[in-house]
C-alpha cells in the first residue's frame, strides 16, 4: 500500500481491514502490516482471497476505501486488463491516462452534431488548473451515494460515471437519467451509454453543463437521489470549490 495513502487515510484505517468484491455475501478479513517504511495487506484471509479469485503475478487490483478499513476490490487478470485498456493504464488510476482515453472517445464522437457549444467562460484556463486525480471521492455508504470528479475539456459532450459507482447504484440498468443542479432545479434528461469499459452520460449533458456554467477544471459532486423505483432516481450535480480528499 502506498505510504501516502496510509498518511491521508490514517484516521479511518486500522490494523485489520475487510476486503469485498462483487461476490455477493463474501468478505475477507486481512491485516495491514508495516515493515520499515512499507505497508502490506497480508495475513488473515489474504491467501484465501488470492485462491478464490485465482490471482496470478501481474494481475491488477484496484482498491476503493468505502468505509472504515473496508475496501471494495476490483481484480483484473492480465488478459482482461489488456483487452479493456488496449495495453494502456487502467482508466481510473491516473488523470493523465484517463485524459488520453477520453480524447480518443471525444474524437470518435466529434463527427456527431454537438447539442450546444460551451460558453466562453469555460475555455482558455485549463493550463492553469492544478492536475488532480479525476475521481477524488466515491462514497456509496451515504444515504444518497455520490462521486466527485474534476470536469475537463474532453467532457464537453459526455461525462464519465465511475464503473464501480454505476454497478453499486444500479445505473448500469438505466438508459436515461434526470439531472438537477445544486439547487434542485434546471433539470435535464440525459442518455446513459454503456460500453464494456465504461458508463457515461451523453445526449443532454452538454446543454446541462452550459446552462449551469460548469467550467473546465471545476470539481462537481454527482449525488444519486433515490426515488420510488430505479426510473425515478435523480442525479444532482453540485459545484464544489475543492475535492473532499484535498480539504
Phi, psi and omega in degrees: 000134180298132179304326180294327177294318178298317183296316182291325186249019186300333182291337182243013178251135176242176181292333178253133178230161183245131179252132177231148175232196179281002176284112186295132174081004181242143175210161183229128180265121182231182180238151172259113186247135178256131174232105186060243181258010182252151179235141182225143167267117186200186178057189181057233182270009183302315178302320178294323178299315180296315182294316183300321183264006176053046183285144178229165177302132180099349176290156184253134175238126176255122183254123174250119177280106187256347180197185180300110178056024178244125181246137166264125187248129175252107179271140177229127174285163180301322182293310181293327179297314181292322181294320184281333186246359181065029180084000181267199181272143181304136191298339181258012183272319184211155183294323184294316181292323179295321182298318179297319181294317180296321179299320179299316179293319182300322179294322179292324182277350185296334181291338181278151181291125178287137184291324179196139180286148178290152180290160183296339181293340187270354186248163169088350185245005188296330182294336181269359182276129179299142178283120180229163178298138186293311178263088184286326182216135170229115183234112180253357182268349178292156177305316173248098183300151183209164169223156179242142184215143173277121182281131183243172181299326181288352179268026182290326183241358174204159177226125182284141172251127179308131185301319180296321179295318180297323179291311182299322187264356179085008179296336179297344180264359185256151176250340178221155179215139178267129180256142171229157179274187184299336180269358177086010179232191185055052183288158177208134178272125181241156177275139174258119183253134182244133172230167179302332185263333188204170176232135179209157176271136185236259187300124182107335182293316183301317180293317180298316181297318181292316181299326182262009175052050177273114188266159175301138179087355181274141179267133179238145173258126179255104186254127179271111178262113187279135176250196178278097182099149184301326182290345181260005178292147180234139176255112181269128181253113182246129175279127179236149186290331184204141177304143182304323184289348181256358181286000000 
